[in-house]
Amino acid sequence: MITKFQIGKVNAVTEFGMVCQRLVPWNGQAPEPPVGAMACFLPAGSESMPDCHNQTEVMFVLSGAGTVRVGGQQTAIDELDLVVIPANEEHVVYNPNGAELSWVSFWWPLHEPGSPAAPEGVRDE
């Protein structure tokens, strides 16, 4: 079965100090895959809230430019860049520019280890 989504702010809600569209997990349309995905739209002149989780994350920049801080390191990001964020590293995205910055983040495992939604065998308990 093919599962398809249209990425756009019309399908997004406010999370982490920006507008985000959760792509995976989805609501019962098919079995959940082993990764999560979310499209993020950061307005010009703003920054995301700090985030830290026990999952590796990969950001794929769709449009715009900015800066990402991961732990104690910072790097410029631009359209079509791919950024790997290790698990348990605080990260913040900055958009000091005059245009929106958008990206899709993928993380795994789908549910953070130790969370109530994590399947058996993935919990830290």
PyRosetta script that sets phi, psi and omega in degrees:
from pyrosetta import init, pose_from_sequence

init()
pose = pose_from_sequence("MITKFQIGKVNAVTEFGMVCQRLVPWNGQAPEPPVGAMACFLPAGSESMPDCHNQTEVMFVLSGAGTVRVGGQQTAIDELDLVVIPANEEHVVYNPNGAELSWVSFWWPLHEPGSPAAPEGVRDE")
pose.set_psi(1, 134.4)
pose.set_omega(1, 176.5)
pose.set_phi(2, -90.0)
pose.set_psi(2, 129.3)
pose.set_omega(2, 175.1)
pose.set_phi(3, -114.8)
pose.set_psi(3, 124.2)
pose.set_omega(3, -173.2)
pose.set_phi(4, -130.4)
pose.set_psi(4, 141.2)
pose.set_omega(4, 178.5)
pose.set_phi(5, -130.2)
pose.set_psi(5, 146.3)
pose.set_omega(5, 171.7)
pose.set_phi(6, -95.3)
pose.set_psi(6, 120.3)
pose.set_omega(6, 179.0)
pose.set_phi(7, -82.3)
pose.set_psi(7, 128.5)
pose.set_omega(7, 178.1)
pose.set_phi(8, -179.9)
pose.set_psi(8, 155.2)
pose.set_omega(8, -178.9)
pose.set_phi(9, -63.4)
pose.set_psi(9, -23.9)
pose.set_omega(9, -180.0)
pose.set_phi(10, -61.8)
pose.set_psi(10, -25.4)
pose.set_omega(10, -179.2)
pose.set_phi(11, -102.0)
pose.set_psi(11, 14.9)
pose.set_omega(11, -171.8)
pose.set_phi(12, -111.9)
pose.set_psi(12, 164.3)
pose.set_omega(12, 176.1)
pose.set_phi(13, -132.7)
pose.set_psi(13, 164.0)
pose.set_omega(13, 179.7)
pose.set_phi(14, -76.8)
pose.set_psi(14, 123.8)
pose.set_omega(14, 176.5)
pose.set_phi(15, -150.0)
pose.set_psi(15, 146.6)
pose.set_omega(15, 173.0)
pose.set_phi(16, 56.8)
pose.set_psi(16, 27.9)
pose.set_omega(16, 178.5)
pose.set_phi(17, 78.9)
pose.set_psi(17, 17.1)
pose.set_omega(17, 179.1)
pose.set_phi(18, -152.3)
pose.set_psi(18, -171.9)
pose.set_omega(18, 177.8)
pose.set_phi(19, -104.3)
pose.set_psi(19, 128.7)
pose.set_omega(19, -175.9)
pose.set_phi(20, -131.6)
pose.set_psi(20, 143.7)
pose.set_omega(20, 175.0)
pose.set_phi(21, -116.8)
pose.set_psi(21, 111.6)
pose.set_omega(21, 177.4)
pose.set_phi(22, -74.1)
pose.set_psi(22, 123.8)
pose.set_omega(22, -178.9)
pose.set_phi(23, -99.7)
pose.set_psi(23, -42.4)
pose.set_omega(23, 178.3)
pose.set_phi(24, -138.4)
pose.set_psi(24, 131.7)
pose.set_omega(24, 7.9)
pose.set_phi(25, -77.0)
pose.set_psi(25, 158.2)
pose.set_omega(25, 178.3)
pose.set_phi(26, -109.0)
pose.set_psi(26, 170.8)
pose.set_omega(26, -173.4)
pose.set_phi(27, -89.8)
pose.set_psi(27, 82.3)
pose.set_omega(27, 169.4)
pose.set_phi(28, 66.6)
pose.set_psi(28, 13.9)
pose.set_omega(28, -178.9)
pose.set_phi(29, -75.3)
pose.set_psi(29, -28.3)
pose.set_omega(29, -178.7)
pose.set_phi(30, -163.3)
pose.set_psi(30, 169.1)
pose.set_omega(30, 176.4)
pose.set_phi(31, -57.2)
pose.set_psi(31, 144.5)
pose.set_omega(31, -179.4)
pose.set_phi(32, -69.8)
pose.set_psi(32, 136.4)
pose.set_omega(32, 174.4)
pose.set_phi(33, -77.7)
pose.set_psi(33, 173.3)
pose.set_omega(33, -177.6)
pose.set_phi(34, -80.5)
pose.set_psi(34, -1.5)
pose.set_omega(34, -180.0)
pose.set_phi(35, -124.1)
pose.set_psi(35, 158.0)
pose.set_omega(35, 173.4)
pose.set_phi(36, -106.1)
pose.set_psi(36, 160.7)
pose.set_omega(36, 178.1)
pose.set_phi(37, -149.7)
pose.set_psi(37, 142.5)
pose.set_omega(37, -178.8)
pose.set_phi(38, -150.2)
pose.set_psi(38, 133.4)
pose.set_omega(38, 173.2)
pose.set_phi(39, -90.7)
pose.set_psi(39, 136.6)
pose.set_omega(39, -177.3)
pose.set_phi(40, -124.7)
pose.set_psi(40, 141.1)
pose.set_omega(40, -178.1)
pose.set_phi(41, -129.7)
pose.set_psi(41, 106.3)
pose.set_omega(41, -176.5)
pose.set_phi(42, -103.7)
pose.set_psi(42, 116.3)
pose.set_omega(42, -177.2)
pose.set_phi(43, -61.5)
pose.set_psi(43, 157.6)
pose.set_omega(43, 176.3)
pose.set_phi(44, -56.8)
pose.set_psi(44, 140.4)
pose.set_omega(44, 175.1)
pose.set_phi(45, 71.3)
pose.set_psi(45, 24.1)
pose.set_omega(45, -178.2)
pose.set_phi(46, -133.3)
pose.set_psi(46, 178.8)
pose.set_omega(46, 178.2)
pose.set_phi(47, -142.1)
pose.set_psi(47, 153.3)
pose.set_omega(47, 177.1)
pose.set_phi(48, -76.6)
pose.set_psi(48, 162.9)
pose.set_omega(48, 172.6)
pose.set_phi(49, -73.3)
pose.set_psi(49, 149.9)
pose.set_omega(49, 175.4)
pose.set_phi(50, -59.7)
pose.set_psi(50, 141.7)
pose.set_omega(50, 179.5)
pose.set_phi(51, -136.2)
pose.set_psi(51, 146.6)
pose.set_omega(51, 178.2)
pose.set_phi(52, -154.1)
pose.set_psi(52, 130.2)
pose.set_omega(52, -178.5)
pose.set_phi(53, -151.6)
pose.set_psi(53, 163.5)
pose.set_omega(53, -176.6)
pose.set_phi(54, -89.4)
pose.set_psi(54, 46.2)
pose.set_omega(54, 179.0)
pose.set_phi(55, -141.4)
pose.set_psi(55, 142.7)
pose.set_omega(55, 171.6)
pose.set_phi(56, -73.4)
pose.set_psi(56, 142.2)
pose.set_omega(56, -178.8)
pose.set_phi(57, -130.0)
pose.set_psi(57, 143.1)
pose.set_omega(57, 174.5)
pose.set_phi(58, -123.9)
pose.set_psi(58, 125.6)
pose.set_omega(58, 177.4)
pose.set_phi(59, -101.9)
pose.set_psi(59, 129.6)
pose.set_omega(59, 173.0)
pose.set_phi(60, -114.4)
pose.set_psi(60, 112.6)
pose.set_omega(60, -175.8)
pose.set_phi(61, -75.8)
pose.set_psi(61, 123.1)
pose.set_omega(61, 179.7)
pose.set_phi(62, -87.3)
pose.set_psi(62, -45.6)
pose.set_omega(62, -177.9)
pose.set_phi(63, -155.8)
pose.set_psi(63, 156.3)
pose.set_omega(63, 178.5)
pose.set_phi(64, 86.9)
pose.set_psi(64, -171.9)
pose.set_omega(64, -178.8)
pose.set_phi(65, -149.9)
pose.set_psi(65, 158.1)
pose.set_omega(65, 179.0)
pose.set_phi(66, -177.8)
pose.set_psi(66, -149.2)
pose.set_omega(66, -179.0)
pose.set_phi(67, -140.2)
pose.set_psi(67, 144.1)
pose.set_omega(67, 173.4)
pose.set_phi(68, -122.5)
pose.set_psi(68, 135.7)
pose.set_omega(68, 174.8)
pose.set_phi(69, -110.7)
pose.set_psi(69, 125.3)
pose.set_omega(69, 178.8)
pose.set_phi(70, -124.9)
pose.set_psi(70, 115.5)
pose.set_omega(70, -175.1)
pose.set_phi(71, 59.5)
pose.set_psi(71, -126.8)
pose.set_omega(71, 179.9)
pose.set_phi(72, -96.6)
pose.set_psi(72, 7.4)
pose.set_omega(72, -178.6)
pose.set_phi(73, -109.6)
pose.set_psi(73, 152.8)
pose.set_omega(73, 180.0)
pose.set_phi(74, -137.7)
pose.set_psi(74, 142.6)
pose.set_omega(74, 178.3)
pose.set_phi(75, -146.4)
pose.set_psi(75, 149.9)
pose.set_omega(75, 174.7)
pose.set_phi(76, -73.1)
pose.set_psi(76, 143.9)
pose.set_omega(76, 175.8)
pose.set_phi(77, -126.8)
pose.set_psi(77, 149.1)
pose.set_omega(77, -176.3)
pose.set_phi(78, -144.8)
pose.set_psi(78, 167.8)
pose.set_omega(78, 179.4)
pose.set_phi(79, -48.0)
pose.set_psi(79, 132.1)
pose.set_omega(79, 178.4)
pose.set_phi(80, 75.2)
pose.set_psi(80, 8.1)
pose.set_omega(80, 173.4)
pose.set_phi(81, -76.3)
pose.set_psi(81, 152.3)
pose.set_omega(81, 175.6)
pose.set_phi(82, -123.0)
pose.set_psi(82, 124.8)
pose.set_omega(82, -177.0)
pose.set_phi(83, -120.8)
pose.set_psi(83, 128.7)
pose.set_omega(83, 177.8)
pose.set_phi(84, -99.7)
pose.set_psi(84, 126.2)
pose.set_omega(84, 179.6)
pose.set_phi(85, -113.9)
pose.set_psi(85, 112.6)
pose.set_omega(85, -179.7)
pose.set_phi(86, -64.3)
pose.set_psi(86, 154.7)
pose.set_omega(86, 176.0)
pose.set_phi(87, -58.4)
pose.set_psi(87, 146.9)
pose.set_omega(87, 175.4)
pose.set_phi(88, 65.8)
pose.set_psi(88, 23.7)
pose.set_omega(88, 175.0)
pose.set_phi(89, -112.6)
pose.set_psi(89, 122.6)
pose.set_omega(89, 176.9)
pose.set_phi(90, -64.1)
pose.set_psi(90, 139.8)
pose.set_omega(90, -179.9)
pose.set_phi(91, -141.3)
pose.set_psi(91, 146.2)
pose.set_omega(91, 179.3)
pose.set_phi(92, -139.2)
pose.set_psi(92, 140.2)
pose.set_omega(92, 176.4)
pose.set_phi(93, -109.9)
pose.set_psi(93, 132.6)
pose.set_omega(93, -179.6)
pose.set_phi(94, -114.6)
pose.set_psi(94, 137.9)
pose.set_omega(94, 175.6)
pose.set_phi(95, -127.4)
pose.set_psi(95, 87.6)
pose.set_omega(95, -179.5)
pose.set_phi(96, -82.8)
pose.set_psi(96, 0.7)
pose.set_omega(96, -172.8)
pose.set_phi(97, -87.9)
pose.set_psi(97, 177.8)
pose.set_omega(97, -177.0)
pose.set_phi(98, -91.2)
pose.set_psi(98, 3.2)
pose.set_omega(98, -179.6)
pose.set_phi(99, -128.6)
pose.set_psi(99, 155.5)
pose.set_omega(99, 178.9)
pose.set_phi(100, -60.6)
pose.set_psi(100, 145.1)
pose.set_omega(100, 174.0)
pose.set_phi(101, -110.2)
pose.set_psi(101, 126.6)
pose.set_omega(101, -179.8)
pose.set_phi(102, -130.9)
pose.set_psi(102, 147.6)
pose.set_omega(102, 179.2)
pose.set_phi(103, -155.2)
pose.set_psi(103, 166.6)
pose.set_omega(103, 170.8)
pose.set_phi(104, -116.4)
pose.set_psi(104, 129.9)
pose.set_omega(104, 175.7)
pose.set_phi(105, -105.6)
pose.set_psi(105, 138.7)
pose.set_omega(105, 174.2)
pose.set_phi(106, -119.7)
pose.set_psi(106, 138.6)
pose.set_omega(106, 178.6)
pose.set_phi(107, -140.1)
pose.set_psi(107, 156.0)
pose.set_omega(107, 177.8)
pose.set_phi(108, -149.8)
pose.set_psi(108, 150.4)
pose.set_omega(108, -6.3)
pose.set_phi(109, -63.9)
pose.set_psi(109, 166.3)
pose.set_omega(109, -177.6)
pose.set_phi(110, -54.9)
pose.set_psi(110, -48.4)
pose.set_omega(110, 179.6)
pose.set_phi(111, -105.3)
pose.set_psi(111, 134.1)
pose.set_omega(111, -178.7)
pose.set_phi(112, -59.7)
pose.set_psi(112, 128.9)
pose.set_omega(112, 178.4)
pose.set_phi(113, -53.5)
pose.set_psi(113, 134.6)
pose.set_omega(113, -179.0)
pose.set_phi(114, 92.5)
pose.set_psi(114, -10.3)
pose.set_omega(114, 179.8)
pose.set_phi(115, -82.0)
pose.set_psi(115, 155.2)
pose.set_omega(115, 178.8)
pose.set_phi(116, -59.8)
pose.set_psi(116, -25.3)
pose.set_omega(116, -178.5)
pose.set_phi(117, -82.9)
pose.set_psi(117, -11.8)
pose.set_omega(117, -178.5)
pose.set_phi(118, -68.3)
pose.set_psi(118, 137.0)
pose.set_omega(118, 178.2)
pose.set_phi(119, -67.8)
pose.set_psi(119, 161.8)
pose.set_omega(119, 177.4)
pose.set_phi(120, -53.8)
pose.set_psi(120, 142.2)
pose.set_omega(120, 179.6)
pose.set_phi(121, 90.9)
pose.set_psi(121, -11.6)
pose.set_omega(121, -179.6)
pose.set_phi(122, -109.1)
pose.set_psi(122, -8.1)
pose.set_omega(122, -178.0)
pose.set_phi(123, -78.1)
pose.set_psi(123, 149.8)
pose.set_omega(123, 178.7)
pose.set_phi(124, -81.6)
pose.set_psi(124, -8.9)
pose.set_omega(124, -171.1)
pose.set_phi(125, -63.1)
pose.dump_pdb("model.pdb")
